[in-house]
């Protein structure tokens, strides 16, 4: 089986890079938001196309690539507690657009990612029916990124489909490979952050805002705010407010999303923060991709040497070297901030 893969609603490229790292041959990406497209072009080598994926033209544009695997994370703000809560506002319809593309293209496999609360929505129920009527067996799982190699509490819905396959075909492989404990910021960064506690703006002052690096980060959102004068601490804070407490930088947040240290974050700050917050963490995408690879090998759909040489755009570093790279990058960022001030 060929492993040609297309990424729909590709955003900042988290799914693209995760699947590439796992050895899949990503041939094209599609999105319809210019800031995300420019971000993708700056950081990834794969071609990306600006197209409205809810249009009829999109299906023919995608079909020409003859991909065996389609992946994608339709925009989820209308499902998300971090954004709009009304699934009738429009963006949830893009989940149906994704399902419609799958129904028309009929790839051998697909992977769809969304927020966990989408699982109970009418829109997801409709999309699921489209998948089933098209002949797909489905594995449906909510994965917490902190158990998949990401230092962040981030629960996301994954729907993996196999044409003419059984339901639950990937469940055991996904479940059995989860880490026994969540990854903390200290596990990932070591001491390179130079802090023990940090501020993350709560949605209300009834919630904590200060967190320890000895726990996973809370979900990285699409906004990043400074400490307001009105925040006077919370009983759940990991530390009292001191002069050492600060918000995480844009670069640090991108690394928590497991984007490479070398990723270029140029552009409008508001747009970049949103791209980072909306992205699928690279290591979470890679976790799912590797389970698919395991399944292909297990079922004899491919041989080990059918996977192309593992071409990783940004090589995975050993733990100690990764920490050194992160530390050097963060030093540059802090020095730049001081000089700019």
C-alpha positions in Angstrom: 0.0 0.0 0.0 1.3 3.4 -0.9 1.6 5.9 2.0 0.8 9.1 0.1 -0.9 11.5 2.5 -2.8 14.8 2.3 -3.4 17.2 5.2 -6.7 19.2 5.1 -7.2 22.3 7.3 -3.5 22.0 7.9 -3.1 25.2 10.0 0.4 25.5 11.4 1.4 22.0 10.2 1.3 19.9 13.4 -0.4 17.0 11.8 1.8 17.3 8.7 5.0 17.2 10.6 3.9 14.5 13.0 3.0 12.2 10.1 6.1 13.1 8.2 8.2 12.3 11.2 6.5 8.9 11.4 7.6 8.1 7.8 4.4 9.0 5.8 4.8 10.6 2.4 3.0 13.9 2.7 2.3 15.2 -0.8 0.2 18.3 -0.2 -1.6 20.4 2.4 -4.7 22.6 2.1 -6.0 25.5 4.1 -8.0 28.7 3.6 -6.5 31.1 6.1 -3.6 33.2 4.7 -1.6 33.6 8.0 -1.6 29.9 8.6 -0.6 29.2 5.0 2.3 31.7 5.2 3.4 30.1 8.6 3.3 26.7 6.9 5.3 27.8 3.9 8.0 29.3 6.2 8.5 26.1 8.2 7.6 23.1 6.0 8.7 21.9 2.6 5.4 20.4 1.5 3.3 22.3 -1.0 0.3 24.0 0.5 -2.8 25.2 -1.4 -5.2 28.0 -0.6 -8.7 26.7 -1.2 -12.1 26.7 0.4 -12.5 23.1 1.5 -16.2 23.3 1.7 -16.4 24.1 -2.0 -17.1 21.5 -4.8 -13.8 22.6 -6.5 -11.9 21.4 -3.4 -12.8 17.7 -4.0 -11.4 17.7 -7.5 -8.3 19.6 -6.4 -7.7 16.9 -3.7 -8.6 14.0 -6.0 -5.7 14.7 -8.4 -3.1 13.7 -5.8 -4.5 10.2 -5.6 -3.7 10.0 -1.8 -4.2 6.8 0.1 -4.4 8.6 3.4 -6.2 11.8 4.3 -5.6 13.6 7.6 -7.1 16.8 8.9 -8.2 18.8 11.9 -11.3 20.9 10.8 -11.5 24.2 12.7 -13.1 23.5 16.0 -13.9 26.9 17.7 -17.7 26.2 17.6 -17.1 23.1 19.6 -14.4 24.4 21.9 -14.8 25.8 25.4 -11.9 28.1 24.5 -13.9 29.7 21.8 -17.5 29.9 20.6 -19.8 27.3 22.1 -22.5 27.3 19.4 -22.0 24.6 16.9 -24.5 26.3 14.6 -22.3 29.3 14.0 -20.5 27.9 11.0 -17.1 26.4 11.7 -18.6 23.1 12.9 -19.9 22.8 9.3 -16.3 22.3 8.3 -16.4 18.9 10.1 -19.1 18.0 7.6 -17.0 19.3 4.8 -14.2 17.0 5.9 -16.6 14.0 6.0 -17.9 14.9 2.6 -14.4 15.0 1.1 -13.7 11.5 2.6 -17.0 10.2 1.1 -16.1 11.5 -2.3 -12.4 10.6 -2.4 -12.6 7.3 -0.5 -9.0 7.0 0.7 -8.0 3.7 2.2 -7.5 5.5 5.6 -8.3 8.8 7.2 -7.5 10.6 10.4 -9.7 13.4 11.8 -8.8 15.4 14.9 -11.1 17.7 16.9 -11.7 18.9 20.4 -13.0 16.3 22.8 -16.4 17.9 23.4 -17.2 17.5 19.7 -17.9 13.9 20.4 -21.3 14.6 21.9 -22.4 17.1 19.2 -25.0 16.7 16.5 -22.5 17.7 13.9 -20.2 14.9 14.9 -23.0 12.4 14.8 -23.8 13.6 11.3 -20.2 13.3 10.2 -20.0 9.8 11.7 -23.0 8.7 9.8 -21.4 10.0 6.6 -18.3 7.9 7.3 -20.2 4.8 8.1 -22.4 5.1 5.0 -19.2 5.5 2.9 -18.1 2.1 4.2 -15.6 3.0 6.9 -14.8 1.1 10.1 -14.0 3.6 12.8 -11.7 3.8 15.8 -12.8 6.7 18.0 -10.6 7.8 20.8 -10.1 10.8 23.1 -6.4 11.1 23.7 -4.7 13.3 26.3 -1.6 14.7 24.7 0.3 14.5 28.0 0.3 10.6 27.8 1.5 10.8 24.1 4.8 12.6 24.5 3.5 16.1 24.9 4.1 18.2 28.1 0.5 19.5 28.0 -2.9 18.5 29.3 -4.8 18.6 26.0 -7.7 16.2 25.3 -8.5 15.7 21.7 -10.9 13.6 19.7 -9.4 11.3 17.1 -11.4 9.5 14.5 -9.4 7.0 12.4 -11.2 5.4 9.5 -10.4 2.3 7.4 -12.3 1.7 4.2 -14.1 -1.7 4.5 -12.4 -2.2 7.9 -13.9 -3.2 11.3 -14.9 -0.7 14.0 -12.3 -0.4 16.7 -9.4 -1.6 14.5 -6.8 0.7 16.0 -8.2 0.9 19.6 -5.8 -1.6 21.3 -2.7 -0.2 19.6 -3.6 3.3 20.7 -4.5 2.3 24.3 -1.4 0.0 24.8 1.1 2.6 23.8 0.0 5.4 26.1 2.5 6.5 28.7 1.9 5.3 32.3 2.2 8.9 33.5 1.7 12.4 32.1 4.7 14.3 30.8 5.6 17.5 32.7 7.3 20.6 31.5 10.4 19.6 33.5 10.4 16.3 31.7 10.5 18.0 28.3 12.5 21.2 29.0 14.7 20.2 31.9 15.8 23.4 33.5 16.1 25.4 30.3 13.0 27.6 31.1 14.9 29.2 33.9 11.8 29.3 36.1 10.0 26.9 38.5 6.5 28.5 38.1 4.8 30.6 35.5 1.5 32.4 34.8 -1.2 31.3 32.4 -4.2 33.6 32.2 -7.3 31.9 33.5 -10.7 32.3 31.9 -12.0 33.7 35.2 -10.4 34.7 38.5 -12.2 31.8 40.1 -9.5 29.6 38.5 -5.8 29.3 39.2 -3.3 31.2 37.1 0.1 30.0 38.3 1.4 26.6 37.5 4.6 24.6 38.3 6.9 23.1 35.7 6.6 19.8 37.6 3.1 19.3 36.0 2.0 19.3 32.4 1.1 22.6 31.0 -2.6 23.4 30.8 -4.0 23.4 27.3 -2.2 26.0 25.1 -4.8 28.3 23.8 -4.8 30.8 21.0 -4.3 33.8 23.2 -1.4 34.7 25.5 -1.9 37.5 28.0 0.4 39.2 30.6 -0.3 39.1 34.3 -3.1 41.6 35.0 -3.0 43.9 38.0 -6.3 42.4 39.0 -4.9 39.0 39.6 -4.2 38.5 43.3 -3.6 34.8 43.5 -5.8 31.7 43.9 -5.8 29.0 46.4 -4.9 26.4 43.7 -1.8 28.4 42.5 1.4 26.4 42.7 3.2 29.5 44.0 2.5 33.0 45.4 3.0 35.8 42.9 6.6 37.0 42.9 8.7 39.0 40.5 10.0 35.7 39.1 6.5 34.7 37.9 5.9 35.5 34.2 3.8 34.3 31.3 5.4 31.9 28.9 6.7 33.4 25.6 5.4 32.6 22.2 8.4 30.5 21.5 8.0 28.5 24.7 4.3 27.9 23.9 5.2 26.6 20.5 7.8 24.2 22.0 5.1 23.0 24.4 3.1 22.2 21.3 6.2 20.2 20.4 7.0 22.3 17.3 10.7 22.2 16.6 12.9 24.9 18.3 13.9 26.0 14.8 10.4 26.9 13.7 10.1 30.5 12.5 7.4 32.4 14.3 7.4 35.6 12.1 4.1 37.4 11.5 1.4 39.2 13.3 1.6 38.2 17.0 -2.1 37.7 17.4 -2.2 35.4 14.3 0.9 33.4 15.4 -0.5 32.9 18.9 -3.8 31.6 17.3 -1.9 29.3 14.9 0.1 27.8 17.8 -2.9 27.4 20.1 -5.1 25.8 17.4 -2.4 23.4 16.2 -2.3 19.6 16.8 0.8 19.0 18.9 3.4 17.4 16.6 4.2 14.6 19.0 0.5 13.8 19.4 0.1 13.6 15.7 3.2 11.4 15.5 1.9 9.1 18.2 -1.3 8.4 16.1 0.7 8.1 12.9 3.0 5.5 14.5 0.0 3.5 15.7 -1.2 3.4 12.1 2.2 2.3 11.0 2.1 -0.5 13.6 -1.3 -1.6 12.2 -0.2 -1.6 8.6 2.8 -3.8 9.5 0.6 -6.0 11.8 -1.9 -6.6 9.0 0.7 -7.1 6.3 -0.6 -4.1 4.4 3.0 -3.0 4.0 6.5 -4.3 4.7 9.0 -2.4 6.9 11.0 -1.4 3.9 7.9 0.0 2.2 8.2 3.0 4.5 10.5 5.5 2.8 13.6 6.4 4.7 12.6 8.4 7.7 13.0 11.9 6.5 12.5 14.3 9.4 12.5 17.9 8.5 13.8 18.8 12.0 15.8 15.8 13.4 14.7 14.4 16.7 17.6 15.1 19.2 18.6 13.0 22.1 17.1 14.3 25.4 20.2 16.1 26.6 20.9 17.7 23.2 17.3 18.7 22.8 17.5 20.6 26.1 20.7 22.3 25.1 19.0 23.4 21.8 16.0 24.7 23.7 18.1 26.5 26.2 20.1 28.2 23.5 17.0 29.3 21.6 15.3 30.7 24.8 18.5 32.6 25.7 18.4 34.2 22.2 14.7 35.1 22.7 15.3 36.7 26.1 18.3 38.6 24.8 16.3 39.9 21.9 13.5 41.0 24.2 16.0 42.8 26.5 17.6 44.6 23.5 14.2 45.5 22.1 13.1 47.0 25.4 
